Amino acid sequence: MEIVKFTFNPIQENTYLAIDDDKNVVIIDPGCYFEEERQFLKNYISKRELTVKALLNTHGHLDHIMGNDFVKREYGVDLYLHEKDVVTLQMGSRSAQMYGLNEFQESPLPDRYLKEGEKLTFGGISFEVIFCPGHAPGHVVFYSPQDKLVINGDVLFKGSYGRVDLPGGDLNTLKDSITQKMFSLPEDTLVYTGHGPETTIGEEKQSNPILW
């Protein structure tokens, strides 16, 4: 499985494409806010002749859902989100107004609710769903043991962790998610973050300030 990263929108969010050998693709956390970003994503998918199979959200914060409406309309695929983060998703328009992001397109509601331990398979793309609340009440990560990677949204960052001062955030809950779930993954697991560069589970187990 190939992972492609694009960094979009004024908040510099990482959008991910998971691609298999048969040119199937799953779009994860589309943050494309500006029209040129949406067209860039569309053109990339078209040039590589990819078939979009699904739209996954790790959580419903504004910067991770800016392209949900576009992807849903353009490709007609199901949107997957944990049920506990629907309330976060529905705050998108209000949050956009607060930040002056007047081009925000409100996200549709999810077609499918993600569940802890669920296995998602789209062609040759396969993820296990791990429930990791704390940054957001319904935050999940998408783990691929066979590819030794996890797309973790805003749970872990390189040398940091997700903020907990937004509605539904809680430091102790996030710490439990990281120490009990994320840090139980193999140390060589590559962590694709919602902002900034990649890291590994082993590196964060040694130095992440959530441990201090």
Buried (B, 14 or more C-beta within 10 A) or exposed (E): BEBEBBEBBEBEBBBBBBBBEEEBBBBBBBBBBEEEBBEBBBEBBEEEEBBBBBBBBBBBBBBBBBBBBBBBEBBEBEBBBBEBBBBBBEBBBEBBEEEEBEEBBEBBEBEBBBEEEBEBEBBEBBBBBBBBBBBBBBBBBBBBEEBBBBBBBBBBBBEBBBEBEBEBBBBEBBBBBBBEBBBEBEEEBBBBBBBEEBBBBBBBBEEBEBEE
